[in-house]
Amino acid sequence: MSRVIVALILVAGLLLPGLVLAKTFGKGVTVKEATAISVLLDSPRTYVGKTVKVTGMIVDVCESRGCWLAVAGDRPYEQIRVKVTDGEIVFPLEARGRKGEFQGVVEMFELSREQVIEQRKHHADERGEAFDPGTVTGGETIVRLRGLGAEIPGV
């Protein structure tokens, strides 16, 4: 009998390696349908102030506080940042490289050149990297989610 149980456990381990329970962050994800990140970035004004769900691969996580993560979009080289209130939700660094679901309110910010320089300098300082303000040629528009919840398997 014990050999049968051991065999079942081994078979289950071989057949179900991808079946990992998701960890819930914040309020979790309750929005049923996902909105493509490309759609949000193409027409952000349509979504500003609305709660949406996006899905995708986590490509970066805030290394100092876990207060944001970046999710790869459905088109190459696109991503959206999910920013949470510091300390309310803390995303672990090991979330990098995992796929997840993220719920939040769409926000849009118009930044001046000076604000872009300040923001990029801050991010470079956090990572211990050099930053050249001369690389910033103008202002930019940032579209992000004010994160309310997430589901990330395997963290």
C-alpha positions as CSV (number, residue, x, y, z in Angstrom):
1,M,0.0,0.0,0.0
2,S,2.8,2.5,0.9
3,R,4.5,1.8,-2.5
4,V,1.3,2.7,-4.3
5,I,1.1,6.0,-2.4
6,V,4.7,6.8,-3.1
7,A,4.2,6.0,-6.8
8,L,1.1,8.2,-7.0
9,I,3.0,11.1,-5.4
10,L,5.9,10.6,-7.9
11,V,3.5,10.5,-10.8
12,A,1.7,13.6,-9.6
13,G,5.0,15.4,-9.2
14,L,6.0,14.6,-12.8
15,L,2.6,15.4,-14.4
16,L,1.7,18.6,-12.5
17,P,5.0,20.6,-12.2
18,G,3.3,23.7,-13.7
19,L,0.3,23.6,-11.4
20,V,1.3,26.1,-8.7
21,L,-1.0,28.0,-6.6
22,A,-1.0,31.8,-7.1
23,K,-0.2,34.1,-4.2
24,T,-2.7,36.9,-3.7
25,F,-1.4,40.4,-3.1
26,G,-3.6,43.3,-1.9
27,K,-7.3,42.8,-2.8
28,G,-6.5,40.2,-5.4
29,V,-8.0,40.3,-8.9
30,T,-11.8,40.4,-9.3
31,V,-12.1,41.9,-12.8
32,K,-13.0,39.1,-15.2
33,E,-11.7,40.2,-18.6
34,A,-8.2,41.4,-19.2
35,T,-7.4,44.5,-21.2
36,A,-4.4,44.2,-23.5
37,I,-1.5,46.5,-22.4
38,S,-1.2,47.7,-26.0
39,V,-4.8,48.9,-25.9
40,L,-4.2,50.8,-22.7
41,L,-1.0,52.4,-24.1
42,D,-2.7,53.2,-27.5
43,S,-5.7,55.0,-25.9
44,P,-5.0,55.8,-22.3
45,R,-7.5,58.6,-22.0
46,T,-10.3,56.1,-22.6
47,Y,-9.2,54.2,-19.5
48,V,-8.0,56.8,-17.1
49,G,-9.8,56.4,-13.7
50,K,-11.1,52.9,-14.7
51,T,-10.3,49.7,-12.9
52,V,-8.8,47.1,-15.3
53,K,-7.0,43.8,-15.3
54,V,-3.9,43.1,-17.2
55,T,-1.9,39.9,-17.5
56,G,1.7,39.3,-18.5
57,M,5.3,38.5,-17.6
58,I,6.9,40.5,-14.8
59,V,10.0,42.0,-16.2
60,D,11.1,44.1,-13.3
61,V,10.4,44.7,-9.6
62,C,11.4,47.6,-7.3
63,E,14.5,46.4,-5.6
64,S,14.3,48.8,-2.6
65,R,10.7,48.4,-1.4
66,G,8.8,46.1,-3.8
67,C,6.5,49.0,-4.4
68,W,6.1,48.5,-8.1
69,L,6.6,46.0,-10.8
70,A,6.7,46.2,-14.6
71,V,4.6,43.9,-16.8
72,A,5.5,43.1,-20.4
73,G,2.9,44.0,-22.9
74,D,1.5,42.0,-25.8
75,R,3.7,43.8,-28.3
76,P,7.5,43.7,-28.2
77,Y,9.3,46.2,-26.0
78,E,6.1,47.5,-24.3
79,Q,5.4,47.3,-20.7
80,I,3.3,49.0,-18.0
81,R,4.2,49.7,-14.4
82,V,1.9,48.6,-11.6
83,K,2.6,51.0,-8.7
84,V,1.3,50.4,-5.2
85,T,1.3,52.4,-2.0
86,D,4.6,51.8,-0.2
87,G,4.1,49.1,2.4
88,E,0.5,48.2,1.6
89,I,1.6,45.6,-1.0
90,V,5.2,44.4,-1.3
91,F,6.1,42.5,-4.4
92,P,9.0,40.0,-3.9
93,L,12.0,40.2,-6.2
94,E,11.5,36.5,-7.1
95,A,8.3,37.6,-8.9
96,R,10.6,38.6,-11.9
97,G,10.2,36.2,-14.8
98,R,6.7,35.0,-13.6
99,K,3.4,35.6,-15.3
100,G,0.6,37.1,-13.3
101,E,-2.6,39.0,-13.2
102,F,-2.8,42.5,-12.0
103,Q,-5.7,44.8,-11.2
104,G,-5.5,48.5,-10.8
105,V,-6.8,52.0,-11.8
106,V,-5.3,53.5,-14.9
107,E,-3.4,56.7,-14.4
108,M,-1.7,59.0,-16.8
109,F,0.9,61.6,-16.1
110,E,2.3,64.3,-18.4
111,L,5.9,65.0,-17.2
112,S,8.1,67.9,-18.1
113,R,11.7,67.3,-19.2
114,E,12.9,68.3,-15.7
115,Q,10.5,65.8,-14.1
116,V,11.7,63.1,-16.4
117,I,15.3,63.9,-15.4
118,E,14.4,63.7,-11.7
119,Q,12.6,60.4,-12.1
120,R,15.3,58.7,-14.2
121,K,18.0,60.0,-11.8
122,H,16.0,58.5,-8.9
123,H,15.7,55.1,-10.6
124,A,19.4,55.1,-11.5
125,D,20.4,56.0,-7.9
126,E,18.2,53.1,-6.7
127,R,20.1,50.7,-9.0
128,G,23.5,52.2,-8.4
129,E,23.8,53.1,-12.1
130,A,25.2,56.2,-13.8
131,F,22.7,58.6,-15.3
132,D,23.3,61.3,-17.9
133,P,20.6,64.1,-17.9
134,G,21.7,65.0,-21.4
135,T,20.0,61.8,-22.7
136,V,16.6,63.3,-21.8
137,T,15.4,65.4,-24.8
138,G,11.9,66.3,-23.6
139,G,8.9,65.5,-21.5
140,E,6.9,62.3,-21.7
141,T,3.6,60.8,-20.9
142,I,3.5,57.9,-18.4
143,V,0.6,55.5,-18.3
144,R,0.5,53.1,-15.3
145,L,-1.8,51.2,-13.0
146,R,-2.3,52.2,-9.4
147,G,-2.2,48.6,-8.2
148,L,-5.0,47.3,-6.1
149,G,-4.2,43.6,-6.3
150,A,-2.4,40.8,-8.0
151,E,-2.2,37.1,-8.4
152,I,1.3,35.7,-9.0
153,P,1.9,31.9,-9.2
154,G,4.9,30.4,-7.5
155,V,6.1,33.2,-5.3
